[in-house]
Every structure is written in structure tokens, then in C-alpha cells.
Amino acid sequence: SEAQARHIKFHLAVPRDDPFVITVDSRRMQRVLINLVHNALKYSPPHGVVTLSIQAGPIDGSECADQAFEHSPPTAYISIEDEGPGIEPDDLPPHMGQ
């Protein structure tokens, strides 16, 4: 209802041609996603867009390539993006503020 009142649109980006299954504690994952989406709504401007995406990749975070899966177990990457102001670089951990 908050998203509708502020005319914020949701975009869901999931792979359709290469489906995969992830095993998680559904209650905990639901709580994490609710918190992330709520935070994205809180900081998004009216008429903004919130995008939730999921993709599979190797556990080391390298490029998603078929041969990469042979050497490391796959991982699901879930991200939520919004059009809010973001985090000040000084407030980020040193390796992320660059």
C-alpha cells in the first residue's frame, strides 16, 4: 500500500531461460527480503522504481560462466536496487568506498 500511495513501481528480474533452485530457510529469507524491500521503499522518491533481481553465479563472485560452475559451487545472488540517495562513501567499509 505504501508503494501504491507513492506510485513506486517494482521490477522483478529473474532468469527465465535458465531456472535454478535455491534451498533456504523460507521464514528467514522472507524476513530479509521484507526488510530490504521496506528499506528500498523508505528511501525511494515518489514515482521511483525498486528492482529485485536474482542470478546464479560461482561462490567466488567471478563472472557467471558455464566452466566456472565446474570449479566452485553455484551461489544465488539477490539484490534490491532503488533510486534513493544511497550510502555516503565515508559510511561504507574501506573496500566498498572506492
C-alpha positions in Angstrom: 0.0 0.0 0.0 2.9 2.4 0.7 4.3 1.7 -2.8 1.0 2.3 -4.4 0.4 5.6 -2.5 3.8 6.9 -3.6 3.5 5.4 -7.1 6.6 3.3 -6.8 6.9 0.5 -9.3 8.5 -2.9 -8.7 10.6 -4.6 -11.3 11.4 -8.3 -10.9 14.5 -9.5 -12.8 14.8 -13.3 -12.7 16.3 -15.7 -15.3 13.5 -17.3 -17.3 15.5 -19.4 -19.7 17.9 -20.9 -17.1 15.9 -21.7 -13.9 17.6 -22.8 -10.8 16.5 -23.9 -7.3 17.9 -22.5 -4.0 17.5 -24.0 -0.6 16.9 -21.5 2.2 15.1 -21.2 5.5 11.9 -19.7 4.0 10.9 -17.7 7.1 14.3 -16.1 7.4 14.6 -15.3 3.7 11.1 -13.8 3.8 12.2 -11.6 6.7 15.4 -10.5 4.9 13.5 -9.7 1.7 10.8 -7.8 3.6 13.4 -5.7 5.4 15.3 -4.9 2.2 12.2 -4.0 0.2 10.9 -1.9 3.1 14.2 0.0 3.2 14.1 0.5 -0.6 10.6 1.9 -0.3 11.6 4.1 2.6 14.4 5.8 0.6 12.9 5.8 -2.9 11.5 9.0 -4.3 7.8 9.2 -5.4 7.3 7.6 -8.8 10.6 5.7 -8.4 11.4 2.1 -9.3 12.6 -0.7 -7.0 14.2 -3.6 -8.7 14.6 -7.1 -7.2 17.0 -9.3 -9.2 18.3 -12.8 -8.7 21.1 -14.6 -10.6 23.2 -17.6 -10.3 27.0 -17.4 -10.1 30.1 -19.1 -8.7 30.7 -18.6 -5.0 33.8 -16.5 -5.6 31.8 -13.8 -7.3 33.6 -14.1 -10.7 31.9 -13.9 -14.0 29.0 -16.3 -14.4 30.3 -18.8 -17.0 29.4 -22.4 -17.6 33.0 -23.5 -16.9 33.2 -21.5 -13.7 30.5 -23.7 -12.2 32.7 -26.8 -12.7 35.3 -25.4 -10.2 33.1 -23.8 -7.5 29.6 -24.4 -6.2 27.0 -22.0 -7.6 25.5 -19.3 -5.5 22.3 -17.3 -5.8 22.9 -13.5 -5.8 19.8 -11.5 -4.7 19.9 -7.7 -5.0 17.4 -4.9 -4.4 18.1 -1.6 -6.1 16.2 1.7 -5.5 16.6 5.3 -6.7 17.3 6.6 -3.2 20.3 8.8 -2.2 22.5 5.8 -1.4 25.1 5.5 1.3 27.8 8.1 1.7 31.2 6.8 0.6 32.6 7.6 4.1 30.0 5.3 5.7 30.9 2.3 3.6 33.6 -0.3 4.6 37.0 0.7 3.1 36.9 -2.0 0.4 33.5 -0.7 -0.9 34.0 3.1 -0.8 36.2 3.2 -3.8 
